[in-house]
Amino acid sequence: MERMRPETDDSWRKSANCATTDPEVMFPRPGDSLKMAKKICEMCEVQVQCEADLLQYPASEQHGFQAGMTATERRKIIKEMSS
């Protein structure tokens, strides 16, 4: 059973670079480039918090480019962590 995110202080999200980015950049269509999304994440001051949140609550965000990772990359890391 996957853990859902409890009501917590997630005010760090307001400081995330992606908060002011066109959603199409962070949720690209199949075949679209990920270069811009990667750059946005690499330069983000809250990437550590974002990654910790996504890895702790994997069911919260299943799609898109977040915490510097694609959904496939996140699933791989989560699978490795649980084995």
N, C-alpha and C positions, 0 to 999 in steps of 0.2 A: 504494500500500500504506500503510495507516494504522499509525502507530507505537503500540505498546503501552507502557504505563507500566513502566519498569524498577524493580527493587527499589531504592527510595531512601528517604531520611528524610522521611516524611510525618507526623511527630508533630504538625504544626500542625493536622491533622484533628481531634485530640482537643479542641482549643480552639474548633472551629467551633460556632456556635449550633445548626446542624442536627443535630449529634451527639447532642443531648439532646431533639430535637423528634420528635414523632410522624411516622413516615415518610409517612403519608397527607397531611400538610401539604406536604411537599417533592415528593411524587410524586402530585399530585392526579389524580383521574379527569377525563375530558373533561367540560367544562362547570363544574367546580368553580372556585371563586374562587382567585386567586393572590395576593390581598392579604396574607394572613398570611405566605406564603412570601417575598414581596418584602420585607416588614418584617423578617423574621428575617435575611435576607441583608444588608439595608441596615445593620443594627446589628451585624453580625458583624466581629470584629477580624481575621479571617483571610480576608476576602473576596478580597483581592488575590492571596494564595497559591492560593486555590481557583480563581479565574479563570485564572491563569497555568497551573495544572496541567491544567485542562479544555481550554484552548486548545492547549496543547502536546501533549496526548495525547487527542485527540477521541474515539477509539474506547473510552476507558475508561468513559465515562458517556454513554449515548446518550439517556436518558430522564430525566424529572423536572426540577424547578426547582433549579438550582444556580448558584452564583456570580452570583446576581442576574439570571439569564437562564433563559428557557424553552429547551427542546431546539431549537425552531425558531429562536430568536434566536441560539443558539450555532452552529447549522449555517450560518446566514447570515454570521456573522462569520468563521467558519473558511473558508467559500467565498471571501469577499472577501480574506482574508489570502493565500490560495493563488493568486489570480489576478494 
